[in-house]
Amino acid sequence: MHPAHTSMKKILIAVTGGIAAYKVAAVVSALKQAGHDVQVAMTPAACQFVTPLTFAALSQKEVRTDLFPAHPTSEKDHLYPHLYPATEADLFAVLPATADIIGKFAYGFGDDIVSASALSLPATCPKLFCPAMNTQMWKNPVVQENVQTLENRGWQRIGPEDGLMACGTSGAGRMSDPKTILEVIQSNL
Ligand SMILES: Cc1cc2nc3c(=O)[nH]c(=O)nc-3n(C[C@H](O)[C@H](O)[C@H](O)COP(=O)(O)O)c2cc1C
């Protein structure tokens, strides 16, 4: 993917704990190649699927994984990781967005770096989420209600699509393809 060059923006990419996390590498790489300042934040569950090193290497920036870093430096994003870079972001995108993180956003939880960052975004910051989960999870009324809550609050949903999923089933719940996600991100910059 080689997106057209735009002016540099601060993009906060949040990765949560779904199997589609490996596909996020392509999106991060393309945004970085387009000249953007890309900061990746990951939930602890996301780190079970892809290592932070992958995203650090692609974004050329340390990945935020902890609300309470073991050895914080005096940098503001180490001392206040729940505020920086979120309060300065030009765009926030969550991919894949788990059922869990969607629920946490809907109810205003902030006990991990991704949900705490979401609470700290400027009101004008575009907020995108890309749900990805098993079809039964996606159809669960509590998930659907939480998705609706986010959309009512101005979150922009990308997908999910119908298709074959890693768990071997087929149906709604597959994360939109990275190219589509990249196009939507760029149209919001
Ligand atoms: C192999 C495996 C795959 C998973 N895939 C998904 C998924 O695609 N979508 C989802 O919502 N949850 C999925 N889960 C469950 C989440 O990882 C779990 O709910 C976790 O607590 C989410 O944490 P997070 O939202 O903080 O990242 C999966 C779990 C496992 C073990």
PDBQT file of the ligand as one rigid body, heavy atoms in Angstrom, charges set to zero:
ROOT
HETATM    1  C1  LIG A 201      -7.141 -16.919  20.172  1.00  0.00    +0.000 C 
HETATM    2  C2  LIG A 201      -8.042 -15.813  20.631  1.00  0.00    +0.000 A 
HETATM    3  C3  LIG A 201      -8.596 -14.983  19.690  1.00  0.00    +0.000 A 
HETATM    4  C4  LIG A 201      -9.450 -13.937  20.097  1.00  0.00    +0.000 A 
HETATM    5  N1  LIG A 201      -9.994 -13.151  19.125  1.00  0.00    +0.000 NA
HETATM    6  C5  LIG A 201     -10.845 -12.192  19.490  1.00  0.00    +0.000 A 
HETATM    7  C6  LIG A 201     -11.430 -11.363  18.495  1.00  0.00    +0.000 A 
HETATM    8  O1  LIG A 201     -11.157 -11.500  17.290  1.00  0.00    +0.000 OA
HETATM    9  N2  LIG A 201     -12.313 -10.408  18.883  1.00  0.00    +0.000 N 
HETATM   10  C7  LIG A 201     -12.645 -10.222  20.197  1.00  0.00    +0.000 A 
HETATM   11  O2  LIG A 201     -13.463  -9.346  20.471  1.00  0.00    +0.000 OA
HETATM   12  N3  LIG A 201     -12.079 -10.971  21.181  1.00  0.00    +0.000 NA
HETATM   13  C8  LIG A 201     -11.191 -11.944  20.849  1.00  0.00    +0.000 A 
HETATM   14  N4  LIG A 201     -10.616 -12.713  21.828  1.00  0.00    +0.000 N 
HETATM   15  C9  LIG A 201     -10.925 -12.428  23.246  1.00  0.00    +0.000 C 
HETATM   16  C10 LIG A 201     -10.134 -11.227  23.744  1.00  0.00    +0.000 C 
HETATM   17  O3  LIG A 201      -8.740 -11.419  23.561  1.00  0.00    +0.000 OA
HETATM   18  C11 LIG A 201     -10.433 -10.951  25.220  1.00  0.00    +0.000 C 
HETATM   19  O4  LIG A 201     -11.806 -10.597  25.379  1.00  0.00    +0.000 OA
HETATM   20  C12 LIG A 201      -9.547  -9.893  25.822  1.00  0.00    +0.000 C 
HETATM   21  O5  LIG A 201      -9.899  -9.697  27.187  1.00  0.00    +0.000 OA
HETATM   22  C13 LIG A 201      -9.657  -8.561  25.096  1.00  0.00    +0.000 C 
HETATM   23  O6  LIG A 201      -8.856  -7.591  25.760  1.00  0.00    +0.000 OA
HETATM   24  P1  LIG A 201      -8.693  -6.113  25.221  1.00  0.00    +0.000 P 
HETATM   25  O7  LIG A 201     -10.017  -5.640  24.760  1.00  0.00    +0.000 OA
HETATM   26  O8  LIG A 201      -8.179  -5.368  26.416  1.00  0.00    +0.000 OA
HETATM   27  O9  LIG A 201      -7.654  -6.141  24.140  1.00  0.00    +0.000 OA
HETATM   28  C14 LIG A 201      -9.752 -13.731  21.464  1.00  0.00    +0.000 A 
HETATM   29  C15 LIG A 201      -9.151 -14.555  22.406  1.00  0.00    +0.000 A 
HETATM   30  C16 LIG A 201      -8.318 -15.579  22.007  1.00  0.00    +0.000 A 
HETATM   31  C17 LIG A 201      -7.715 -16.459  23.055  1.00  0.00    +0.000 C 
ENDROOT
TORSDOF 0
